[in-house]
Amino acid sequence: MIRLDLTVELKKNRKRYIEVFGTEEIYNQIKDALIPERLGRTLEDKWMIMLNMRFLIAQKYKYAVVLLT
């Protein structure tokens, strides 16, 4: 459900996110990472990398996103 929510958010505000991410290429990479290819093990290009996703997650759910490592 989270991947679907984030995909809808990206598509609904496409121009804004292209500006935020800097290029349409980065926007497309992030959008593609949210769409699973199959069930089972997820390949690296489909991982939700926090550096790329944190702003999108914060915007969609209206919460600050903090990564603790």
C-alpha positions as CSV (number, residue, x, y, z in Angstrom):
1,M,0.0,0.0,0.0
2,I,2.8,2.4,0.8
3,R,4.4,1.9,-2.7
4,L,1.0,2.6,-4.3
5,D,0.4,5.7,-2.2
6,L,3.8,7.0,-3.1
7,T,3.4,6.3,-6.8
8,V,0.1,8.1,-6.8
9,E,1.7,11.1,-5.0
10,L,4.5,11.2,-7.5
11,K,2.3,11.1,-10.5
12,K,-0.2,13.6,-9.1
13,N,2.6,16.2,-8.5
14,R,5.0,15.2,-11.3
15,K,6.3,18.7,-12.1
16,R,7.0,19.5,-8.5
17,Y,9.0,16.3,-7.9
18,I,11.0,16.8,-11.0
19,E,12.0,20.2,-9.7
20,V,12.8,18.7,-6.2
21,F,14.8,15.8,-7.5
22,G,16.6,17.9,-10.1
23,T,16.0,15.9,-13.3
24,E,13.4,13.9,-15.0
25,E,15.8,11.0,-15.0
26,I,16.0,10.9,-11.2
27,Y,12.2,11.3,-11.0
28,N,11.8,8.3,-13.3
29,Q,14.3,6.2,-11.3
30,I,12.4,6.8,-8.1
31,K,9.0,6.1,-9.8
32,D,10.3,2.9,-11.3
33,A,11.7,1.8,-7.9
34,L,8.2,1.9,-6.5
35,I,6.8,-0.5,-9.0
36,P,7.6,-4.1,-8.2
37,E,8.3,-6.4,-11.1
38,R,7.2,-9.6,-9.4
39,L,6.5,-11.3,-6.1
40,G,9.4,-12.6,-4.1
41,R,12.9,-11.3,-3.6
42,T,13.3,-7.6,-4.5
43,L,16.2,-6.5,-6.7
44,E,18.4,-3.6,-5.6
45,D,16.9,-1.2,-8.2
46,K,13.5,-1.6,-6.5
47,W,14.7,-0.8,-3.0
48,M,13.2,2.3,-1.3
49,I,16.5,4.1,-0.6
50,M,15.9,6.7,2.2
51,L,18.1,9.3,0.5
52,N,15.7,9.3,-2.4
53,M,12.4,8.5,-0.7
54,R,12.5,10.5,2.5
55,F,11.1,13.7,1.0
56,L,8.4,11.9,-0.8
57,I,7.4,9.9,2.3
58,A,7.3,13.1,4.4
59,Q,5.2,14.9,1.9
60,K,2.7,12.1,1.5
61,Y,2.2,11.2,5.1
62,K,2.9,14.7,6.6
63,Y,5.6,13.4,9.1
64,A,9.2,14.1,9.4
65,V,11.4,11.2,8.3
66,V,14.5,10.5,10.2
67,L,17.0,7.7,9.4
68,L,18.8,6.2,12.4
69,T,21.8,4.0,11.6
